[in-house]
Amino acid sequence: MKETPINKQLVDGLIEEFGIQDFAKATIREVKLVASVAEKKSGVEFIKMEMGIPGLPAAKVGVEAQVKALQNGIANSYPNIQGLPELKQEASRFVKAFIGIDIKPEGCIPVSGSMQGTYASFLTCSQANHTKDTVLFIDPGFPVQKMQLQVMGVKYETFDVYDYRGSKLRAKLESYLEKGNICAIVYSNPNNPSWICLNEDELKDIGELATQYDVIVMEDLAYFAMDFRKELSTPFQPPYQATVGRYTDNYILLISGSKAFSYAGERIGVTCISDKLFARKYEDLAARYEGLPFGPVFSTRMLYALSSGTSHSAQYAMAAMLKAATDGEYDFRKEISEYGRRAKLLKEIFCRHHFHVVYDKDLDEPIADGFYFTIGYPGMTSGQLAHELMYYGVSAICLITTGSHQEGLRVCTSFITDNQYEMLDERMAIFEENNPVWDL
């Protein structure tokens, strides 16, 4: 047995000290804390793959626009709760340019990151019809969205899409929708953490069922256009970002500035509500909110109560980034394609040492290289693997925390630096020697 880069007693002691009883269920913040303290105490550099934070500089065009807005005195002015008119207009154009669908500017509402967008959407969807009180997640997914529902006391159901791709998805969804209690369907596309991308046929099934059962689809586009297998960077030309919006009017698109534009720190995104849903009157919402339809309830009630609007200067940044991209002056895909390069290199290293990619296929097509991917190791559960890798200075979260039923870990490529590939290769060689597959 070769000595591990990090002393095992140090790692085990920290896990116990921080009260983590089951490492398989450790949160992102808990894994990060153990890694940070172990790195400091050991003096050994950690290869940190647990946090989904952008690892690229913020888009320059956004920074310049925000600085200019601040210098012009915008900081002393409350933003309009409906959003900066320029941003609403540019969001509408951006959706047309890169998704290929039409949403009026009035339905494009700035939010303090997609996190706030999902929270306000959950509130509105869950109150629209008192007979529909449950949210359905197509998992795996972003764990904090379930925490949001826990905070607001809204019920949810979930299933792992791993065994229900293609034609199987429709029947699985309908088994939940036919109960009549589902108010919204939630998924991310590309998916966090598996990086699977639901295709147009699957989205068509989701859209048709949403219309049939009168359910709202919340499509989380946090990793907008990051399916690097497709050329999605030319505005107003196909192929476009895949969306359920082509197949139903019951949809909300959540577009974030955090990953596509590396603008995570300013908490800015846009929630785009379909024209028909925006104007639709639900009896329960109208009774509760002075006769208002869905869209105004979302903005003038939910968002107003949450934050009284979104950072004024950040709206100028988002407007400038969307405009530059739509005008063809800023190729945001070129910058973020770096994540795909990193994923490819990391997968090669892990697979060389007998790891495997857990979610490895989009139906018959290999999974894309991108911001996230998933790994497993023969004979090890998620918790065992995550715990063991900490001894080798590698930190990642378990898939179980994302709603997945598969054994493995989520790997984030954002913080990987060029000097760490050789380091990871050397450490995984020791890991492989200490955990030979033929003994398992």
C-alpha positions as CSV (number, residue, x, y, z in Angstrom):
1,M,0.0,0.0,0.0
2,K,1.5,3.3,-1.1
3,E,1.4,6.3,1.1
4,T,-1.4,8.7,0.1
5,P,-0.7,12.4,-0.6
6,I,-2.9,13.5,2.3
7,N,-2.6,11.8,5.7
8,K,-5.7,9.7,6.2
9,Q,-6.0,10.5,9.9
10,L,-6.1,14.2,9.0
11,V,-9.0,13.8,6.6
12,D,-10.9,11.4,8.9
13,G,-10.4,13.7,11.8
14,L,-11.8,16.7,10.0
15,I,-14.8,14.8,8.8
16,E,-15.5,13.8,12.4
17,E,-14.8,17.3,13.6
18,F,-17.3,18.9,11.2
19,G,-20.0,16.4,12.2
20,I,-20.3,14.8,8.8
21,Q,-21.9,11.4,9.6
22,D,-22.3,10.1,6.1
23,F,-19.9,11.4,3.5
24,A,-22.2,10.3,0.7
25,K,-24.6,13.0,1.8
26,A,-22.1,15.7,2.4
27,T,-23.1,19.0,0.9
28,I,-20.9,21.0,-1.6
29,R,-20.0,23.4,1.2
30,E,-19.1,20.6,3.6
31,V,-16.8,18.9,1.0
32,K,-15.2,22.3,0.2
33,L,-14.6,22.9,3.9
34,V,-12.9,19.6,4.5
35,A,-10.7,20.1,1.4
36,S,-9.8,23.6,2.3
37,V,-8.8,22.8,5.9
38,A,-6.9,19.6,4.8
39,E,-5.0,21.6,2.2
40,K,-4.0,24.3,4.7
41,K,-3.0,21.8,7.4
42,S,-1.1,19.4,5.1
43,G,0.4,22.0,2.8
44,V,-0.6,19.7,-0.2
45,E,-2.5,21.3,-3.1
46,F,-6.0,20.0,-3.6
47,I,-7.5,19.4,-7.0
48,K,-10.9,20.9,-6.2
49,M,-13.8,19.6,-8.3
50,E,-16.7,20.1,-5.9
51,M,-17.8,23.7,-6.6
52,G,-19.6,24.8,-9.7
53,I,-18.1,28.3,-9.8
54,P,-16.9,29.8,-13.1
55,G,-13.2,29.4,-13.6
56,L,-12.9,32.1,-16.3
57,P,-12.7,35.9,-16.2
58,A,-16.1,37.8,-16.3
59,A,-17.1,39.0,-19.8
60,K,-15.3,42.3,-20.4
61,V,-18.2,43.8,-22.2
62,G,-20.4,43.3,-19.1
63,V,-17.8,44.7,-16.7
64,E,-17.4,47.8,-18.8
65,A,-21.1,48.4,-19.1
66,Q,-21.6,48.0,-15.3
67,V,-18.8,50.2,-14.4
68,K,-20.1,52.9,-16.7
69,A,-23.6,52.6,-15.2
70,L,-22.1,53.0,-11.7
71,Q,-20.0,56.0,-12.8
72,N,-23.1,57.6,-14.2
73,G,-24.8,57.4,-10.8
74,I,-27.2,54.5,-11.2
75,A,-26.4,53.1,-7.8
76,N,-28.7,55.6,-6.0
77,S,-31.7,54.6,-8.1
78,Y,-34.1,51.7,-7.4
79,P,-34.5,49.5,-10.5
80,N,-38.0,49.0,-12.0
81,I,-39.4,45.8,-10.7
82,Q,-40.2,44.7,-14.2
83,G,-36.6,45.3,-15.2
84,L,-34.4,47.7,-17.2
85,P,-36.2,48.2,-20.6
86,E,-32.9,47.7,-22.5
87,L,-32.3,44.4,-20.8
88,K,-35.8,43.2,-21.5
89,Q,-35.4,44.0,-25.1
90,E,-32.0,42.4,-25.4
91,A,-33.2,39.3,-23.6
92,S,-36.1,38.9,-26.1
93,R,-33.6,39.3,-29.0
94,F,-31.1,36.8,-27.4
95,V,-33.9,34.2,-27.0
96,K,-34.8,34.6,-30.7
97,A,-31.2,34.6,-31.8
98,F,-29.9,31.5,-29.9
99,I,-33.1,29.5,-29.1
100,G,-35.1,30.4,-32.1
101,I,-38.4,31.2,-30.4
102,D,-40.3,34.4,-29.7
103,I,-40.9,35.9,-26.3
104,K,-42.0,39.5,-25.9
105,P,-39.8,41.8,-23.8
106,E,-42.5,42.1,-21.2
107,G,-42.0,38.4,-20.3
108,C,-38.3,38.7,-19.9
109,I,-37.7,39.7,-16.3
110,P,-34.3,40.2,-14.6
111,V,-33.6,38.3,-11.4
112,S,-30.8,38.1,-8.9
113,G,-29.4,35.0,-10.6
114,S,-31.4,32.0,-11.7
115,M,-31.6,30.9,-8.1
116,Q,-34.0,33.8,-7.4
117,G,-35.7,33.0,-10.7
118,T,-36.5,29.4,-9.7
119,Y,-37.6,30.5,-6.2
120,A,-40.1,33.0,-7.5
121,S,-41.2,30.5,-10.2
122,F,-41.8,27.8,-7.6
123,L,-43.9,30.3,-5.5
124,T,-46.0,31.3,-8.5
125,C,-46.4,27.8,-10.0
126,S,-47.3,26.2,-6.6
127,Q,-50.0,28.9,-5.9
128,A,-51.6,28.9,-9.4
129,N,-53.9,26.0,-8.8
130,H,-54.6,24.7,-5.3
131,T,-55.2,21.1,-6.6
132,K,-51.7,21.1,-8.0
133,D,-49.3,21.3,-5.0
134,T,-46.3,19.3,-6.0
135,V,-43.2,19.9,-8.2
136,L,-41.7,17.1,-10.3
137,F,-37.9,17.0,-10.8
138,I,-36.3,15.2,-13.7
139,D,-33.2,14.3,-11.9
140,P,-30.3,14.4,-11.4
141,G,-30.4,18.1,-10.7
142,F,-29.2,21.1,-8.7
143,P,-29.7,20.1,-5.0
144,V,-30.5,23.7,-3.8
145,Q,-33.7,23.8,-5.8
146,K,-35.1,21.1,-3.6
147,M,-33.9,23.1,-0.6
148,Q,-35.9,26.1,-1.9
149,L,-39.1,24.0,-1.9
150,Q,-38.2,22.7,1.6
151,V,-37.9,26.3,2.8
152,M,-41.3,27.3,1.3
153,G,-43.0,24.1,2.4
154,V,-43.9,22.9,-1.1
155,K,-43.9,19.2,-1.9
156,Y,-41.9,17.6,-4.7
157,E,-41.4,14.2,-6.4
158,T,-38.4,13.1,-8.4
159,F,-37.0,10.3,-10.6
160,D,-33.6,9.6,-12.0
161,V,-33.7,9.9,-15.8
162,Y,-30.8,7.5,-16.2
163,D,-33.1,4.6,-17.2
164,Y,-35.8,6.7,-18.9
165,R,-34.2,8.3,-21.9
166,G,-35.8,8.5,-25.3
167,S,-39.3,6.9,-25.7
168,K,-39.3,5.7,-22.1
169,L,-39.4,9.3,-20.8
170,R,-43.0,10.0,-21.9
171,A,-44.5,7.0,-20.0
172,K,-42.5,7.7,-16.9
173,L,-43.6,11.4,-16.8
174,E,-47.2,10.5,-17.5
175,S,-47.2,8.1,-14.5
176,Y,-46.7,11.2,-12.3
177,L,-48.8,13.7,-14.2
178,E,-51.9,11.6,-14.4
179,K,-52.2,11.9,-10.6
180,G,-53.3,15.5,-11.2
181,N,-51.1,17.0,-8.4
182,I,-48.1,18.2,-10.4
183,C,-47.8,22.0,-10.9
184,A,-44.4,22.2,-12.5
185,I,-41.7,20.0,-14.1
186,V,-38.1,21.0,-13.6
187,Y,-34.9,20.0,-15.3
188,S,-31.6,21.5,-16.5
189,N,-30.4,21.2,-20.1
190,P,-27.4,20.6,-20.3
191,N,-27.9,18.8,-17.1
192,N,-26.1,19.5,-13.8
193,P,-24.4,17.1,-12.9
194,S,-24.7,14.4,-15.6
195,W,-24.2,16.7,-18.6
196,I,-26.9,14.8,-20.5
197,C,-28.8,16.9,-23.0
198,L,-32.5,16.1,-23.6
199,N,-33.0,16.0,-27.3
200,E,-35.9,17.5,-29.3
201,D,-37.9,14.3,-29.3
202,E,-37.8,14.1,-25.5
203,L,-38.6,17.8,-25.2
204,K,-41.5,17.4,-27.5
205,D,-42.9,14.7,-25.3
206,I,-42.4,16.9,-22.2
207,G,-44.1,19.8,-23.9
208,E,-47.1,17.8,-25.2
209,L,-47.6,16.3,-21.8
210,A,-47.3,19.7,-20.1
211,T,-50.1,21.0,-22.4
212,Q,-52.3,17.9,-21.9
213,Y,-52.0,17.9,-18.1
214,D,-51.8,21.7,-17.8
215,V,-48.4,21.7,-16.1
216,I,-45.8,24.5,-16.3
217,V,-42.3,23.5,-17.4
218,M,-39.3,25.2,-15.8
219,E,-36.4,24.8,-18.1
220,D,-33.1,25.7,-16.3
221,L,-30.6,26.9,-18.9
222,A,-27.8,27.7,-16.5
223,Y,-25.3,26.1,-18.9
224,F,-26.7,27.9,-21.9
225,A,-25.5,26.6,-25.3
226,M,-22.8,24.5,-23.6
227,D,-23.4,21.3,-25.6
228,F,-20.1,21.6,-27.4
229,R,-21.0,18.8,-29.9
230,K,-23.1,21.4,-31.7
231,E,-22.3,24.7,-33.3
232,L,-24.6,26.9,-31.3
233,S,-22.7,30.2,-31.5
234,T,-24.1,31.8,-34.6
235,P,-27.1,34.2,-33.8
236,F,-30.3,33.8,-35.8
237,Q,-29.1,30.6,-37.5
238,P,-29.8,26.9,-36.6
239,P,-28.9,24.8,-34.8
240,Y,-30.4,26.4,-31.8
241,Q,-30.3,25.7,-28.1
242,A,-32.8,22.8,-27.6
243,T,-35.9,23.9,-25.7
244,V,-39.4,22.7,-24.6
245,G,-40.6,26.1,-25.8
246,R,-41.2,24.8,-29.3
247,Y,-43.7,22.3,-28.1
248,T,-45.9,24.0,-25.4
249,D,-47.0,27.4,-24.2
250,N,-46.6,26.4,-20.6
251,Y,-43.0,27.2,-20.0
252,I,-40.5,29.4,-18.1
253,L,-36.9,29.7,-19.3
254,L,-34.2,30.5,-16.7
255,I,-31.2,32.1,-18.4
256,S,-28.2,32.8,-16.1
257,G,-25.3,35.2,-16.5
258,S,-23.2,33.0,-14.2
259,K,-21.7,30.4,-16.5
260,A,-22.3,31.6,-20.1
261,F,-20.8,35.0,-19.3
262,S,-18.8,34.0,-16.1
263,Y,-20.8,36.8,-14.3
264,A,-21.7,34.7,-11.2
265,G,-20.6,37.3,-8.6
266,E,-23.1,40.0,-9.6
267,R,-26.1,37.6,-9.3
268,I,-27.8,38.4,-12.6
269,G,-30.1,36.3,-14.8
270,V,-33.3,36.6,-16.8
271,T,-36.5,34.6,-16.3
272,C,-38.3,34.4,-19.6
273,I,-42.0,33.5,-19.4
274,S,-43.9,32.5,-22.5
275,D,-46.3,35.1,-23.9
276,K,-49.4,33.0,-23.2
277,L,-48.4,32.0,-19.7
278,F,-47.4,35.6,-18.9
279,A,-50.9,36.8,-19.7
280,R,-52.8,33.8,-18.4
281,K,-55.2,34.3,-15.4
282,Y,-55.4,31.5,-12.9
283,E,-58.4,31.7,-10.6
284,D,-56.3,31.1,-7.4
285,L,-53.7,33.7,-8.3
286,A,-56.3,36.2,-9.3
287,A,-58.2,35.7,-6.0
288,R,-55.0,36.1,-4.0
289,Y,-53.3,38.9,-5.9
290,E,-56.0,41.4,-6.9
291,G,-56.9,39.8,-10.2
292,L,-53.4,39.8,-11.7
293,P,-52.3,37.3,-14.3
294,F,-49.3,34.9,-14.0
295,G,-46.5,37.3,-15.2
296,P,-47.3,40.3,-13.1
297,V,-47.8,38.1,-10.1
298,F,-44.3,36.7,-10.7
299,S,-42.7,40.2,-10.9
300,T,-44.9,42.6,-8.9
301,R,-45.6,40.2,-6.0
302,M,-43.0,37.4,-5.8
303,L,-39.9,39.3,-6.9
304,Y,-41.0,42.5,-5.2
305,A,-41.5,40.7,-1.9
306,L,-38.1,38.9,-2.2
307,S,-35.8,41.7,-3.2
308,S,-37.6,44.7,-4.6
309,G,-35.8,44.2,-7.8
310,T,-32.4,43.1,-9.2
311,S,-29.1,45.0,-8.9
312,H,-29.5,48.0,-11.2
313,S,-25.9,48.1,-12.4
314,A,-25.8,44.4,-13.1
315,Q,-28.8,44.8,-15.4
316,Y,-26.8,47.1,-17.6
317,A,-24.0,44.5,-17.6
318,M,-26.4,41.7,-18.6
319,A,-28.0,43.9,-21.3
320,A,-24.6,44.7,-22.8
321,M,-23.5,41.0,-22.8
322,L,-26.8,39.8,-24.4
323,K,-26.6,42.6,-27.0
324,A,-23.0,41.9,-28.0
325,A,-23.7,38.2,-28.3
326,T,-26.9,38.7,-30.4
327,D,-25.1,41.3,-32.6
328,G,-22.4,38.7,-33.3
329,E,-19.7,41.0,-31.7
330,Y,-19.1,38.7,-28.7
331,D,-18.7,34.9,-29.1
332,F,-19.4,33.7,-25.6
333,R,-19.2,30.1,-26.7
334,K,-15.6,30.5,-27.8
335,E,-14.6,31.5,-24.2
336,I,-16.5,28.9,-22.3
337,S,-15.5,26.0,-24.7
338,E,-12.4,25.8,-22.4
339,Y,-14.6,23.8,-20.1
340,G,-15.0,21.2,-22.8
341,R,-11.2,21.0,-23.3
342,R,-10.7,20.4,-19.6
343,A,-13.4,17.8,-19.4
344,K,-11.8,15.8,-22.2
345,L,-8.4,15.8,-20.6
346,L,-9.8,14.9,-17.1
347,K,-11.9,12.0,-18.5
348,E,-8.8,10.6,-20.2
349,I,-6.9,10.6,-17.0
350,F,-9.6,9.0,-14.9
351,C,-10.5,6.4,-17.4
352,R,-6.8,5.4,-17.8
353,H,-6.9,4.5,-14.2
354,H,-10.0,2.3,-14.3
355,F,-12.6,4.9,-13.5
356,H,-15.6,5.1,-15.7
357,V,-18.0,7.8,-16.8
358,V,-21.3,7.1,-15.1
359,Y,-23.7,9.1,-17.3
360,D,-21.7,8.3,-20.5
361,K,-24.3,8.4,-23.2
362,D,-27.0,10.7,-24.7
363,L,-29.0,7.8,-26.0
364,D,-26.6,6.4,-28.6
365,E,-24.3,9.4,-28.7
366,P,-21.3,9.9,-26.3
367,I,-21.9,12.5,-23.7
368,A,-20.6,16.0,-24.4
369,D,-17.5,17.4,-22.8
370,G,-18.4,20.4,-20.6
371,F,-18.7,22.0,-17.2
372,Y,-19.5,18.8,-15.4
373,F,-19.2,15.0,-15.9
374,T,-19.6,12.0,-13.6
375,I,-17.2,9.3,-12.5
376,G,-17.4,6.0,-10.7
377,Y,-14.9,3.3,-9.6
378,P,-15.5,-0.5,-9.6
379,G,-16.6,-1.8,-6.3
380,M,-17.0,1.5,-4.6
381,T,-20.1,3.3,-3.5
382,S,-20.4,7.1,-3.9
383,G,-19.6,7.8,-0.3
384,Q,-16.6,5.4,-0.3
385,L,-15.2,6.9,-3.5
386,A,-15.6,10.6,-2.4
387,H,-14.0,9.8,1.0
388,E,-11.1,7.8,-0.5
389,L,-10.3,10.5,-3.1
390,M,-9.9,13.1,-0.3
391,Y,-6.8,11.1,0.8
392,Y,-5.4,11.8,-2.7
393,G,-6.2,15.6,-2.6
394,V,-9.2,15.3,-4.9
395,S,-12.6,16.7,-3.8
396,A,-15.9,16.1,-5.5
397,I,-19.6,15.6,-4.4
398,C,-21.6,12.4,-4.5
399,L,-24.3,11.9,-7.1
400,I,-26.8,10.9,-4.4
401,T,-27.0,14.6,-3.3
402,T,-28.3,15.5,-6.8
403,G,-31.1,13.0,-6.8
404,S,-29.2,10.4,-8.8
405,H,-29.6,6.7,-8.0
406,Q,-26.2,5.9,-9.5
407,E,-23.0,5.3,-7.6
408,G,-20.5,7.9,-8.5
409,L,-19.3,11.5,-8.2
410,R,-19.9,14.8,-9.9
411,V,-16.7,16.4,-11.3
412,C,-16.6,20.1,-12.1
413,T,-14.0,21.3,-14.5
414,S,-14.1,25.0,-13.7
415,F,-11.2,25.3,-11.2
416,I,-8.7,22.9,-13.0
417,T,-5.5,24.6,-14.0
418,D,-2.9,23.3,-16.5
419,N,-0.4,22.3,-13.9
420,Q,-2.9,19.9,-12.3
421,Y,-3.4,17.4,-15.1
422,E,0.0,15.8,-14.5
423,M,-0.6,16.0,-10.7
424,L,-4.0,14.2,-11.1
425,D,-2.4,11.5,-13.3
426,E,0.3,10.8,-10.7
427,R,-2.2,10.7,-7.8
428,M,-4.7,8.5,-9.6
429,A,-1.9,6.1,-10.5
430,I,-1.3,5.7,-6.7
431,F,-5.1,5.4,-6.1
432,E,-5.3,2.6,-8.7
433,E,-2.3,0.8,-7.2
434,N,-3.9,1.1,-3.7
435,N,-7.4,0.1,-5.0
436,P,-6.7,-2.6,-7.6
437,V,-9.8,-3.5,-9.6
438,W,-8.9,-7.2,-9.7
439,D,-9.2,-7.4,-5.9
440,L,-12.7,-5.9,-5.8
